[in-house]
Amino acid sequence: MVKQTKLLEIGHVINGEHIYEGETLIVENKFTNEHLATIYCADEEMVKKAVTNAKETFQNIKLSAQDRYEILSKAANILRRRKEELALSLTREVGKSLKDSYVEIDRGIETLIISAEESRRIFGQGVPLPNKTMEEKKLAYTVRVPVGVVAAITPFNLPFTLAIHKIAPAIAAGNTVVLKSAELAPITVAQIIDIFKEAGLPNGFINLVNGYGHKTGEYLLHDERINMYTFTGSVGVGTHIKNSVGVRKVTLELGSNSPNIIHKDAEDLKNIAQLCATRGLATLNGQACISVQRIYAHKDIFAEFEQYLTDAARALVVGNPEEVTTDVGPLISERQAERVESWIEEAVVNGAIVVTGGKRNRAFIEPTILKNLTPSMKVVCEEIFGPVISLIEYEEIDEVIKEANNSKFGLQAGLFTSDLNFVMRASAELEFGGVIVNDVSTYRSDWQPYGGVKDSGLGKEGPIYAIKEMTDEKVIIINYN
Ligand code: NAD
């Protein structure tokens, strides 16, 4: 294990200046509990300064599409160079395995490249006006214009990539950004400012304010000069943001309890079980918004699948996330692990059976599979956000579609089957932002439109789609003789 030797101090960044003022909070290594960094928290005055500067920058400096393309492309190259160091930093502050951290940085690179490419193809459309008489000569078309100042508020679980998923499209679209990352994991995100500076982004295009959600985050919500909020996090905070910001634009990427259906005709059950165990129990230690949480396995294959899934879960290596062989590290905090443990215990008291796992040790939860469940148990109907899978048997297609939809969430669903008719029916009837056929719900390409329905969110991410969200479509009507 590499020892953390240097203590970091992370301040706010406004117009390129690093400011070390305000209350402080400590960020720890989630495995060793070593002190990693001291973070300065922004008070209301600091947030106002950051927004004032972002507004002035937006009004005074216009970057051409080519400038934006070059800056975003350079940022991708800098990230490639700094990959190792940033991945290690992520593992320390989040507790996720080093393998996951490398994937996260690679996704950051990809997202920057897509955003760079898209910055050169932002366009509107011609608008026919067929209701007008032939005598009335008018030409109508739309252009997409940047919204202005975008506030980006991000979560702890994929802190780096999800911040890039907001900043890169915002810059590609010509906006300025005020960024507030999660107080539990703000270290690696703060490096984005230096990366963009080195890439040539002028000061003021990304201002950083750190701090707690209920203070720094809240001050952002009440600054009416912000034109748009792009948020990834919990349903509770997302709903609060939507209710607080009136008619201003909002995109919300929230939680879920993703269902994955394994039909009786699914091919290669062993491989599917391996995929489910990895993406439900190991990826981000089960703290992914699209984690495999509910598995509905057909009764004809239930016992065989249960055995494969149990074997795969037991083979996962739990331990120090800095070891390259580790699959599952600690959750973000002991408090969260206690919550997960209490939900497992509550399910067991009500009749659930622990197939494997179920125990907590400090912030670690053993990879856990539960069965004999009812739909109202928290482990089934709420977002567990830990390495716990609920395994449920079904008989009929009608029944499983109904059960999969029986959720307040609707982010992504997985379906394994060889039956084309089931695929077509599920694509039409599953109430989710994405249906992934013959792969698990825990699939996200940075190219795809990503976002949920119901309580899972509002609006889409993925640079191509986020740029649309972060621009207004303005109509131009030219009257001529
Ligand atoms: P969280 O909602 O607790 O915090 C997210 C961010 O909101 C943090 O920066 C926090 O400081 C801030 N915040 C908290 N209160 C605020 C307030 N009153 N005003 C403004 N900002 C405030 O979420 P978390 O625990 O960091 O992340 C986990 C959640 O994120 C899970 O529910 C997960 O499903 C969700 N998530 C969703 C996606 C997606 O793309 N749909 C991706 C990753 C995570």
Boltz pocket constraint, residues with backbone or C-beta under 6 A from the ligand:
constraints:
  - pocket:
      binder: B
      contacts: [[A, 153], [A, 154], [A, 155], [A, 156], [A, 157], [A, 158], [A, 162], [A, 180], [A, 181], [A, 182], [A, 183], [A, 211], [A, 212], [A, 213], [A, 214], [A, 215], [A, 216], [A, 217], [A, 218], [A, 221], [A, 232], [A, 233], [A, 234], [A, 235], [A, 237], [A, 238], [A, 240], [A, 241], [A, 252], [A, 253], [A, 254], [A, 255], [A, 256], [A, 287], [A, 288], [A, 289], [A, 290], [A, 383], [A, 385], [A, 411], [A, 456], [A, 457]]
      max_distance: 6.0
